[in-house]
Amino acid sequence: MRVYASLLLLLRISAGLVLALVGWEIAGIIPVATLPGPFDNEWVVRITLTVILGILGFFLSSMLLTQPIKTFVERISGASGAQILADVVGFIVGLLIAALLSVPLSLLPDPLRPVLPLLAAIVFAYLGVLIMNTHYRELFTMVNLHVPQSGADSLPQATATPHRESLLLDTSVIIDGRILDIHDTGFLRGELVVPRFVLNELHHIADASDGLRRARGRRGLEVLKRLQKDSALVQIVDEDPGQTKEVDEKLVLLAKDWRCPIVTNDYNLNKVASLQGVMVLNVNELANAVKSALLPGETLTLRVIQEGKETGQGVGYLDDGTMVVVEDGRNHLNQTVHVTVTKVLQTAAGRMIFAKP
């Protein structure tokens, strides 16, 4: 992200300047008269230390700051305006409490006197941010404070804890988009629930540097907006299990806690959730289930559009996207032929049909 790169560059330059100033000051206390030439000159020593420490500060700070800054930018990018305001308020309140405590703490003997006020400022600032970030909606409601909504906050918010009639949506099924058509048919019963951490992952994907990944993320956000527009049964919830950073693991923990199913088309999530006793509604399995049934011996008409993996094979597709491998179909490339089904294979990834002219 551009914000991440520019912020990291600014901090690297700042670190380089700080260490350069440190080098300049250190050179002032070095007895240059005892050094061999050409370092027996004060200006040579000052310039040398300034340049060396400045370069070290610029490059070493990249290794130290890259991951913290990346995490910070990702968190800020995924946070709503209300969350950022709450964090700032919590930070200020924590510092004010620490300032009040610094008066009695400063009366303690050394070495506690200089250490405890600083430690109290760090601890209470962190607690203030943590508490406000977790309970900011309730606290804002208590003081009747209205915060303008934007971005993720413009999506519907949870008004109650979801129940067994709720359906948890994961990132992949939102990006896939078929959830819109399935929802319109009325087959999905219950409330569609999108956890905040899933929404944050969508925002992160939509801000990715890779063009394809960015397009998928924006498609997911558009699908979510259409779901919000077409249905009053879509809500965003702030509940976060917190035991892990992985989105899939959080979804499984949330589904186990609420005893509700997960809607996905992710094969790995499907298996992990099933092993832990969580019900999964897999869009791919639904698509395979509603495809027309074909038996060996039935005839089809299709167009052979490409060569197969094996020698002489051709490949065509049915209207529902099912792949048909045609033996000796290479001789019929770009032709419409009548074929007879010889074998049907059903796998977790879909259905494959083998046929011959």
Secondary structure, DSSP 8 states (H G I E B T S, - for coil): -HHHHHHHHHHHHHHHHHHHHHHHHHHHTS-GGGS-TTTTSHHHHHHHHHHHHHHHHHHHHHHHHHHHHHHHHHHHHHS-HHHHHHHHHHHHHHHHHHHHHHHHHTTS-TTHHHHHHHHHHHHHHHHHHHHHHHHHHHHHHHTT------GGGGS-B-SS---TTEEEE-HHHHHH-HHHHHHHHT---SEEEEEHHHHHHHHHHHT-SSHHHHHHHHHHHHHHHHHHHH-S-EEEE-----S-S-HHHHHHHHHHHHT--EEE--HHHHHHHHHTT--EEEHHHHHHHTS----TT-EEEEEEEEE-SSTT-EEEE-TT--EEEETTGGGGTTEEEEEEEEEEEEETTEEEEEEE-
